[in-house]
Each structure stands twice: as C-alpha cells, then as structure tokens.
Amino acid sequence: MSEFLNSPIINQEVSDIMKLQEKIIYETFYFFRLNTEEKIQHVRDLETLLEKQKIFHARLKLSDDPDAKFLLTKLTESAKVSGFLPSGDMNDAFAQFEKKIERMKSMLDIKD
C-alpha cells in the first residue's frame, strides 16, 4: 500500500467522510420525515461533508503518490458520470453543491 493511503490522517479523513456520507444518504431518503431541527442538522452535515471533500480533493491534487493520482482520476470520472462535472473541474462541482446547500439554507431560513 502506498505512503499516501497508509497515512493515519488520510485514513481518518476517509473514515469521517464515509460515515458522514452514509448518514446523509440515509437522511436524504427520509428528509420529508425529519423535523425542522433535524433538517437544519442535515444541512449543516452537508456543509461539513463538502468542506471535508474539498480538503481531501486538495490533498489528492497535491500528492505525487500514484495511488493518490489514481483516486483523483476515479473521483473525477465518478463526478463526470454522475453529471456533476460537465466542465471537468471539481471546483465547479463543489460550487454546484455549495449553491444547492445555500438554497436549502434559504428554504429552511438558516442563518450562518
């Protein structure tokens, strides 16, 4: 296994992202059943996930490790296939997610 993937910091980041993604995916299916406070927490979790994903993406881009480069390629391909990356730039996908979160915050009247 590569140095990048052996890093305790990277392993913790990946674990945190995966746990948060699982929680968000579950809640997304039952969003209409959530009370207002749970919906607000869901939006906060989305913000946290996006920030973690941006940091992880930056780490991948800055690394010369072959496994990091491979993960970056797979992440980009996945975003393209999902329709989130028509421009080919992950920063555009992140900006799209930020806009969606802002719309949700507006709908729920969440102030920063």
TAFENDA-V492097 format. One record per residue. N is the residue number from 1. PSI is psi in whole degrees, -180 to 180 (999 if undefined). NEAR is the number of other ideal C-beta (glycine too) atoms within 12 Angstrom. Layout:
((N;PSI;NEAR) (N;PSI;NEAR))
This chain:
((1;150;12) (2;164;18) (3;-41;15) (4;-50;27) (5;-18;22) (6;-10;14) (7;127;19) (8;-34;12) (9;-46;17) (10;-44;27) (11;-40;17) (12;-41;15) (13;-47;27) (14;-44;27) (15;-46;16) (16;-44;22) (17;-45;27) (18;-42;18) (19;-44;18) (20;-40;27) (21;-44;22) (22;-45;16) (23;-47;22) (24;-43;30) (25;-46;17) (26;-49;17) (27;-31;25) (28;-39;21) (29;-26;13) (30;21;15) (31;-41;23) (32;-20;11) (33;-14;13) (34;145;21) (35;175;14) (36;-46;15) (37;-39;12) (38;-37;19) (39;-41;24) (40;-43;24) (41;-38;22) (42;-45;33) (43;-41;34) (44;-40;24) (45;-39;30) (46;-42;33) (47;-44;26) (48;-45;22) (49;-45;31) (50;-44;31) (51;-42;22) (52;-40;27) (53;-39;32) (54;-44;24) (55;-45;22) (56;-42;34) (57;-43;28) (58;-41;19) (59;-42;27) (60;-45;30) (61;-34;22) (62;-16;15) (63;144;23) (64;-2;14) (65;133;21) (66;-38;16) (67;-36;22) (68;-43;28) (69;-41;20) (70;-46;17) (71;-41;25) (72;-43;25) (73;-46;18) (74;-40;15) (75;-46;29) (76;-44;25) (77;-43;16) (78;-43;17) (79;-38;26) (80;-47;19) (81;-35;13) (82;-7;14) (83;9;11) (84;-2;25) (85;58;23) (86;-27;14) (87;-17;16) (88;2;14) (89;120;17) (90;-29;29) (91;-31;21) (92;-41;18) (93;-44;28) (94;-39;28) (95;-38;18) (96;-44;22) (97;-40;28) (98;-41;22) (99;-42;17) (100;-42;20) (101;-42;28) (102;-39;19) (103;-41;15) (104;-42;27) (105;-40;21) (106;-44;14) (107;-35;16) (108;1;23) (109;46;12) (110;126;21) (111;143;8) (112;999;11))
